[in-house]
Amino acid sequence: MTQTTATPASTPSTLLAEPAALPPLDTRRSFVREHLNLAYMGWRAARDLSIRALWKAAYLYGWKGFKAIRAYKGRLDRGELYPPFMFIALTNTCNLRCHGCWVEKEGTAFYLTPEEIDRIIVSGKKRNAYYYTLLGGEPFMYKGLLEIFARHPDCYFQVITNGMFFNEQTVAKLAELGNVTPLISLDGYADQNDLRRGSGVFEAAAKGLARLKAAKIMFGIATTATGKNMADVMSDAYVKHFIDSCAQYIWYYVYRPMSPQPHPEYCVSKDQLLWFRRRLLELRRTQPILVIDTYWTATGEAFCPAATGLGFHIGPQGSIEICPALSFARETVRDGADLYPVINESPMLRGFQKFVKERTKGCVILEHPQELHDFLKSTDARDFSGRGTAYQELNAITPRHSQHLPGEEIPEDFWFYRLLKNQVFFGMGAIS
């Protein structure tokens, strides 16, 4: 095992320079305003979505998500490991070259076969798992994408996309199926977004959003908050822009420097993380749109979805990985007709849970990258990045804060979001 020395995440020398001043937060509360806002969010859904989209979301996402969490907690009680939620990267091909992306697009193109995709989904259905997030690369570059949705009408699919492939024919088919919610990745207005994603991307995606709106399809916006764009993407104006576009939810991520060119200048500081958390709660009380995060429980404690067994990632080579940012695996979907024993008996996935529990409730990629490097090496995990350099990239990360900030936890302060996080599939935060 490679011997390395990790600098503690709390050591000041490992952090970036102090961020620029962020806007002040509004701590005022209004019971009436908050509940009128909640009612308006429901009215928006009824006004802007088709009956089919509403019904599919409520039944396949809401009710089946609730059942999936109940089944997952039962497995935890029995000491079993199988997630209620799965990321599936259909391909590594993409039409964009975004800064900080960890997906290798320049070498060999990889694709999951239809048989492999069906094996993943059928295995999940046996365990009450009916919700799948499809990604890439760019999933709309995967031939046969729409056929996946049609083959599994009893499942709900979220598709993370750059939003540039919503032509009239594709949108019409999505509206007909009803069991798909596109999640369009946009990291700020055109200036900030196109800085990372390429010139003209924001404008092209906006045209796609207009088609989704016209077809009354449920869709959301995925925004990565960085050290450069945080104030802009968390502003009322930014959120209202997508409310006006008829997005029903906005899903916030925090930038992680895991790629051949990690761009650490996009990373966030501890102060920014604390502001980000408080601002999330403020937006949840004041904006009529679901505001989702994947970092904190209802009590404000940090958590890692993979460390709790809530979700794993299937790479485009069939590799069963910890999360999308870590392209390492021991097992693949080809190791068995049923994925339950493959996952349940994986020494890497089970060992990862113990590894994280002994160190943090947050993200070990950010806090303990060198120790994570050594752990993965010790399990004989293979590099499935397609570059052959993922181990070196991980080992080169400078430790820094993640969302785990002991003593500074900020719990959900609105009952509606506490309920969602405890009972329903909500940003993978349904954990008590």
DAPELIN-V958617 format. One record per backbone hydrogen bond with DSSP energy under -1.0 kcal/mol. CO is the residue of the C=O (numbers start at 0). NH is the residue of the N-H. E is the energy in kcal/mol with one decimal. If there is no record, write none. Layout:
# DAPELIN-V958617
((CO | NH | E) (CO | NH | E))
This chain:
# DAPELIN-V958617
((7 | 10 | -1.7) (10 | 13 | -2.1) (11 | 14 | -1.6) (29 | 33 | -2.7) (30 | 34 | -1.9) (31 | 35 | -2.4) (32 | 36 | -2.4) (33 | 37 | -1.7) (34 | 38 | -2.1) (35 | 39 | -2.5) (36 | 40 | -1.9) (37 | 41 | -1.8) (38 | 42 | -2.4) (39 | 43 | -2.7) (40 | 44 | -1.8) (41 | 45 | -2.1) (42 | 46 | -2.4) (43 | 47 | -3.2) (44 | 48 | -1.7) (49 | 53 | -2.5) (50 | 54 | -2.6) (51 | 55 | -2.7) (52 | 56 | -2.2) (53 | 57 | -2.5) (54 | 58 | -2.7) (55 | 59 | -2.3) (56 | 60 | -1.0) (56 | 61 | -2.1) (57 | 62 | -2.4) (58 | 63 | -2.3) (61 | 65 | -2.0) (62 | 66 | -2.1) (63 | 67 | -2.3) (64 | 68 | -2.0) (65 | 69 | -2.0) (66 | 70 | -2.5) (67 | 71 | -2.4) (68 | 72 | -2.5) (69 | 73 | -1.8) (70 | 74 | -2.0) (71 | 75 | -2.2) (72 | 76 | -2.0) (73 | 77 | -1.3) (74 | 79 | -3.0) (75 | 78 | -1.5) (85 | 132 | -2.3) (86 | 313 | -2.3) (87 | 134 | -2.4) (89 | 111 | -2.2) (92 | 137 | -3.0) (97 | 100 | -1.7) (109 | 91 | -1.2) (112 | 116 | -2.3) (113 | 117 | -2.5) (114 | 118 | -2.0) (115 | 119 | -2.0) (116 | 120 | -2.2) (117 | 121 | -3.1) (118 | 122 | -2.0) (119 | 123 | -1.8) (120 | 124 | -2.4) (121 | 125 | -1.4) (123 | 126 | -1.9) (123 | 128 | -2.6) (124 | 127 | -1.7) (129 | 155 | -2.9) (131 | 157 | -2.6) (132 | 87 | -2.8) (133 | 159 | -2.5) (134 | 89 | -2.3) (137 | 140 | -2.1) (138 | 141 | -1.9) (141 | 144 | -1.5) (143 | 147 | -1.2) (144 | 148 | -1.2) (145 | 149 | -1.8) (146 | 150 | -2.3) (147 | 151 | -1.1) (151 | 154 | -1.8) (155 | 131 | -2.2) (156 | 180 | -2.9) (157 | 133 | -3.4) (158 | 182 | -3.2) (160 | 184 | -2.7) (164 | 166 | -1.6) (166 | 170 | -2.4) (167 | 171 | -2.1) (168 | 172 | -1.9) (169 | 173 | -2.3) (170 | 174 | -2.3) (171 | 175 | -1.9) (172 | 176 | -2.3) (173 | 177 | -2.6) (178 | 156 | -2.6) (180 | 158 | -1.5) (181 | 219 | -2.4) (182 | 160 | -2.3) (183 | 221 | -2.8) (188 | 192 | -3.3) (189 | 193 | -2.4) (191 | 195 | -1.1) (192 | 196 | -2.5) (193 | 197 | -1.6) (195 | 98 | -2.1) (197 | 200 | -1.6) (199 | 203 | -2.0) (200 | 204 | -2.7) (201 | 205 | -2.2) (202 | 206 | -1.4) (203 | 207 | -1.3) (204 | 208 | -2.4) (205 | 209 | -1.8) (206 | 210 | -1.4) (207 | 211 | -2.2) (208 | 212 | -2.6) (209 | 213 | -2.2) (210 | 214 | -1.8) (211 | 216 | -2.1) (212 | 215 | -1.4) (215 | 49 | -2.1) (218 | 247 | -2.6) (219 | 183 | -2.6) (220 | 250 | -3.2) (221 | 185 | -2.4) (222 | 252 | -2.7) (224 | 254 | -2.1) (225 | 229 | -1.4) (228 | 232 | -2.5) (229 | 233 | -1.5) (231 | 234 | -1.2) (234 | 238 | -2.0) (235 | 239 | -2.9) (236 | 240 | -1.9) (237 | 241 | -1.2) (238 | 242 | -1.7) (239 | 243 | -2.6) (241 | 246 | -2.7) (242 | 245 | -1.7) (247 | 289 | -1.9) (248 | 220 | -1.9) (249 | 291 | -2.7) (250 | 222 | -2.5) (252 | 224 | -3.5) (255 | 257 | -1.9) (262 | 265 | -2.2) (263 | 266 | -1.8) (265 | 226 | -2.4) (268 | 272 | -2.2) (269 | 273 | -2.3) (270 | 274 | -2.1) (271 | 275 | -3.0) (272 | 276 | -2.5) (273 | 277 | -2.2) (274 | 278 | -2.8) (275 | 279 | -2.1) (276 | 280 | -1.6) (277 | 281 | -1.8) (278 | 282 | -2.7) (279 | 283 | -2.1) (280 | 284 | -1.2) (281 | 285 | -1.2) (282 | 286 | -2.3) (286 | 288 | -2.2) (289 | 249 | -2.9) (291 | 251 | -2.7) (294 | 302 | -1.7) (296 | 299 | -1.6) (297 | 411 | -2.4) (300 | 296 | -2.6) (303 | 307 | -1.6) (304 | 309 | -2.5) (311 | 86 | -2.8) (312 | 320 | -3.8) (313 | 88 | -3.2) (314 | 317 | -2.3) (317 | 332 | -2.1) (318 | 314 | -2.8) (320 | 312 | -2.3) (322 | 325 | -1.7) (325 | 327 | -1.7) (326 | 383 | -3.4) (328 | 381 | -3.0) (330 | 319 | -2.6) (331 | 334 | -1.8) (338 | 342 | -2.6) (339 | 343 | -3.1) (340 | 344 | -1.8) (342 | 345 | -1.5) (345 | 349 | -2.3) (346 | 350 | -1.8) (347 | 351 | -2.2) (348 | 352 | -1.2) (349 | 353 | -1.4) (350 | 354 | -2.7) (351 | 355 | -2.6) (352 | 356 | -2.2) (353 | 357 | -1.7) (355 | 358 | -2.1) (355 | 359 | -2.9) (362 | 366 | -2.2) (363 | 367 | -1.8) (365 | 399 | -2.4) (367 | 371 | -2.4) (368 | 372 | -2.3) (369 | 373 | -2.1) (370 | 374 | -2.5) (371 | 375 | -2.6) (372 | 376 | -2.1) (373 | 377 | -2.1) (374 | 378 | -1.1) (375 | 380 | -1.9) (376 | 379 | -1.6) (381 | 328 | -1.7) (388 | 392 | -2.3) (389 | 393 | -2.5) (390 | 394 | -2.4) (391 | 395 | -1.2) (393 | 396 | -1.3) (404 | 407 | -2.3) (413 | 417 | -1.8) (414 | 418 | -2.6) (415 | 419 | -2.0) (416 | 420 | -2.5) (417 | 421 | -1.7) (418 | 422 | -2.1) (419 | 423 | -2.0) (423 | 425 | -1.8) (425 | 428 | -2.0) (428 | 430 | -2.1))
